[in-house]
Amino acid sequence: MAEAAAEHVLRWHRPAAGTVRDGDTWVWRWRHAQVMGVVNVTPDSFSDGGRTFAPDAAIAAGSAAWRAGAAVIDVGGASSRPGAEPVAAEVELDRVRPVLRGLRSACLPARLSIDTSRPEVATVALAEGADLVNDVTGLRDPELRRVCAEAGVPVVIGHLSGPAPPARAGTRREAPVEDVVSEVREALLAAAERALAAGVPSLVLDPGIGFGKRLEHNRELLLATDRLAALGYPLLVGASRKGSLGRVVGEPIAARRDAASIAAHLAVVARGAALVRAHDVVGHVQALAVWRWLHG
């Protein structure tokens, strides 16, 4: 299966970095899978233990990701790792605001994403230069849908098994599921319909690898990428450094799972994923370049 081809499109109702005007909208079009680079502005990130918690470190990491070829830089200020303590909205904002400002200043053409489930955080982040919202809890909050619709920005809708916890703390809940692919597919379609009905201009869907899924659920979802990509929206997959990959390869330290992450992401690109969310941007960009060279 070659990655070639279908065109992916996101639309904005306002000017945004990395877009071109198309009538009354601004558009980003792409054909080959692109990388969303992760910038965790938290002291307890599962992937790096807080390496980019300080604003200067986060800005430097985001800038490096953009220079390395990340199509989107995803900035988050609230951890969703298992057992994470919730933080107040003011704390989340204090973490991400200077980083978004710094990245917008340093990387003017870069597409910036705010990884949040809070409407108040999204509102400020979009005013500070974010171009889209990434909500791992599935855009369940009608107020967040309203904020994104009124701002005219796309949303990444992630799938979370089980109820959304407060402030995203401990978002991974292993729920028993008979047919995880059908459950995720139906939930994402329903969430997409709600978002579009609210006026959100464009969507990316994310099956939520690791969010409330068991190891076998994650495997089934990765293998079913083609079915999920066929829903008609760009599909983002974020398996980077996830615990499920650690169990497969026997690596307990998240930062040592980049090779496993690339292997998983190349498999989903072969099945139609439009975006992969990654911590190791350099490795992923290189791997995708070779993939395109081999497959056209």
N, C-alpha and C positions, 0 to 999 in steps of 0.2 A: 504494500500500500504506500504510494508516494504521497508526500505531504503536499504536493503541488497545489494546488489550486483553487479551491473555492475562495472567493473574495470575502473578506470580513469587513464589516462596516460598523462604526460607532458615530453617533450624531449628537451634537450639542445645539442648544438654542442660544448660545453666546460664544464669543470668541474664546478659543482655548489653545494652549500650546500644542504644536505639532498637528494642527488641523488646517484644512483649506475651506474657504467659503463655498457653499453650494446652495444658491438661492438664499433662503432665510435661515439656513442652518450652517454649522461648521462640521466638517467631516474628516474622520481618519479612516483611510482604507488601507488594508494590507492583505497579502496572500500567504506569505510564509509565517510560520509560528514565531512569535516574538517573546521576549523575556520581560517579566515584571520583577524588578529588583526590590528586595525587602530591606527596609530600614526600621529596625525596632528601637524605639526611644523609650525603653523600659529597663529597669535595673535587674529584672528577673526573666529575661527572654530565655525560652527553652533552647534556642539554637546557639546562642553565644554568651549567655550569662551576663548580659548587660554591656557588651563591648562598645555599643554605639549609644549608650544612654546619655552621655554628655552631648549637648547641642553641637559643639564643634566636631566631635567624632561622628555624629549622625550626618551632619552636613558634608563632611569629608567622604563618608561612605556613600552617600547618595550621589555626590558629584562623581566619584569614581565609577559607580554603577552606570551612570549616564554616559560617561566617556567610554566605558567598556562596551556600550551598545544596548543597554536596557531601554526598551521602548516606553516603559512606565516605571516610576519610582514610587513605591508604596510605603507610606510613612504611618506608623502606628504608635500610640502612646498608652495602650492598655493591653496587658498580656492576656492571652487566651489559653495559656498552657494549663494542664490539669493541676488543680489545687491553687491556682493563682488567686490572690486576694483582690477584691474589687477596689477600684480607685475612684475618687470623686471626679466629676466632670471637670472641675477646676484644675485638678492635678493633671488629668489627661491633656487639657488645653495648654497648661503651662509647659508640658513636655513637647507638644508638637508645634505650637505656634512659632517659636524661634527657628525651628528646623525648616518649616515650610517657607518662612521668610528668607532664610539663608539660601535654601535650594533655589527658590525662585530668582533670587539675585544672582547666584552663581551659575545656574543652568537655565537661563531664560527659555530656551526652546523645549525643555524637558516636560513631558506629561507627568504631573504629580497626582498621586492618589492618596486619599486619607482613609486609613483603615480604622473604621469606627462604627459603632452601632447606635451612637447617641446623636439625636438631631441637633443639640446645642453645640456639640463639637464639630459636626459637619458644617453647620452654618458659619462658624468662625473660620474653619479650615478653608472653605470655599472662598471666603472673603480674603484670605491670606495667600491665595495662589493655587490651591488644589484644583484640579481639573475634573476629578471624578471621585466617587465614593465607593469604598469596598466594605461591604457589610457581611461578615461571616455568619450572622444570625438570620439571613434570608429576607432582609427588608420587611420584617414583621411589624415594625413600629409605624403606624400610619403618619405620625408626625415626621418621621425621617423621610417617608415617601413624599410628603408635602414639601419638605425642604429641598429635596433633590429636584422635584418637578418645577418648583418656583425658580430654582437656580438654573434650570435647563441643562443639567449635567447627567451623563450616564452613571449607572450603578452596576457594580459587580455584586450579584446576588449569590451568596454562598449557602449551601445546604447544611443545616445543623439538625442532627437527630435528637428528638426529644424537645422539651420546652426550653426556650431561651432563658438562661439564668440572668440575674441582675448584673449589670455592668460587665457582662461577658466573663465573669470569673468562673473558672472551671468549666469552660464550654464543651469539653469533650465528655459525653456521657454515652457509655456503651449500651445501646438499646437493642433488644432482640428484634430481629426483622426477618421475615420469611423470604422476601424478594427485595433486596436492597436497591437494585437497579430500578425496578418499577416504582418503589417508594420515592426515591430521589427524583426520578424523572417526573412523576406526577406533582411532587411538591415544588420543583423548580418551575414547571409550567404554570401552576397556580400562582406562585409568587410573581412570575413574569406578568401574568394577566392583571394582577392587582397593581403592579407598578405602572404598567402602561395605562391602565384606566385612571390612575392618579395623575397622569401627565408626565411621567418620567420619559425622556425622549429616546433613550436607547439603553440596552442591557447587555451585560456579559453574565453567563451562568457558570457556577462553580460547584462541582459535586461535593465539596467539603471533605476531602480526604483527611481522615484522622479526627474529624469533629463528630463524636458520638458514634463512631463505627468501630467494629472489631476488625482484626487483621484480615479475616476472610472477606468482610464487607469491602475493605479498601481494595483488595485484589480484584474482586468482581467489578467494582466501579472503574478501576483503571482499565480493565479489559473491555469494558462496555463504553469506552470513550466515543466510539463511532456512533453508538445509539444516542448518546447524549448530545453529541455534536450535530446530529441530524434534527434537533429540535428547532433549528432556525436562528439560533443566537450564537455569537462567538462563545467558545467554551474555554474557560481558564481552569487549569489543573495545578494545584499546589501541593505536591508530595515532598517538597524539599525538606530534608533532614527529619522527616516525621518518624515517630517512634515505631511505626509499623515496618519501615525500612530497616531500622536498627535491629528489630527482632529477626528479620529475614537474614541480615548479614552478620549478626552477632556483634554489633557495635553499640555499646551503651552511651557513647559520647556523641551528642548531636552534631557537633562541628566536624566530626570525622566521617560524616555520611554523604559527602558531596558526590562521590563517584556513584553511590547507590541512587542518589537523587537524579543525576544525569541519565542513568540507565532507565529509571522509571519514566522520566519526562520524554526521552526519545521514543519510548513505546507509545505514549499517548499522542505525541506529535504524528506518529505513523498512522494513528487512528483518527486524526482530524482536530486535535486541540489547536486553538488559535493563539493561546497564551500559556506560558508556564511561569509560575511564581517561584523565584529562586533566591537563595542566599548567595550562592557562588555564581555571580553574573558572568565573570570572565570565562569560567569553565563551560557554562551553558551556552554562551554566545559562540564560543569556539566549536562546541559539539554540534550546534544547529547549523553552523556554516559548513561543516563537513557533511552533515546530513543533506543539506541542499545540494552540495557539490556531487554527491553520490546519486541522489534521487531526482534532481532537477526541479 
